Amino acid sequence: MNKIYQLILVTGCLILLCCSSNLTCLPAAAVLREHHESPGVLRYHAHTSVKDNKGMTWQVVLFPEYQSNRVVKYHLRLVGFPGIAQFIHPQPLEIITSRGEVLSAKDMLSDSSFAPNVGEFDLTSLLPILPSKGSLKLSTILDDGSDLCLSIPESTLIEWEWLAR
């Protein structure tokens, strides 16, 4: 009788383990963030943190620019820790899709006084053709001659697609 209880207990634990592992393997949902641009005007942006090829964390923010209540441009802002990395302006951002396509985004801060650890690129014409499946690699050269390489996961691409709708 004792062996039957042990068998039932082990079987129950295995079933519970299998069910719980299926629940934890579901993909993460992308969530857009909202902010108040001015009183009564709510805007959305996509914001995520990713590590570069050297293990440094970067903020990656995609946001629309509005004129007369319609989107006229999409900005992709990359922000590193101050004093750690500095962008060269003007320097395009290379975007490599998981299909191997290489795209280029124009530097928007060439005549700006932004902090040197901030890069901002025009994704307006590229956003509609970016894949929502797979991933992206963002690449540019920093002022010390090193390569900045950021891997953008599929969940973030889905978020970007939602923002563009």
Stockholm file with secondary structure:
# STOCKHOLM 1.0

chainA/1-165         MNKIYQLILVTGCLILLCCSSNLTCLPAAAVLREHHESPGVLRYHAHTSVKDNKGMTWQVVLFPEYQSNRVVKYHLRLVGFPGIAQFIHPQPLEIITSRGEVLSAKDMLSDSSFAPNVGEFDLTSLLPILPSKGSLKLSTILDDGSDLCLSIPESTLIEWEWLAR
#=GR chainA/1-165 SS CHHHHHHHHHHHHHHHHHHHHHHHTSCCCCCCEEEEEETTEEEEEEEEEEEBTTSCEEEEEEEEEEETTEEEEEEEEEECCTTTCCBCSSCCEEEEETTCCEEEEEESCTTCCCCTTEEEEECTTTGGGSCSSSCEEEEEEBTTSCEEEEEECHHHHHHHHHHHC
#=GC SS_cons         CHHHHHHHHHHHHHHHHHHHHHHHTSCCCCCCEEEEEETTEEEEEEEEEEEBTTSCEEEEEEEEEEETTEEEEEEEEEECCTTTCCBCSSCCEEEEETTCCEEEEEESCTTCCCCTTEEEEECTTTGGGSCSSSCEEEEEEBTTSCEEEEEECHHHHHHHHHHHC
//
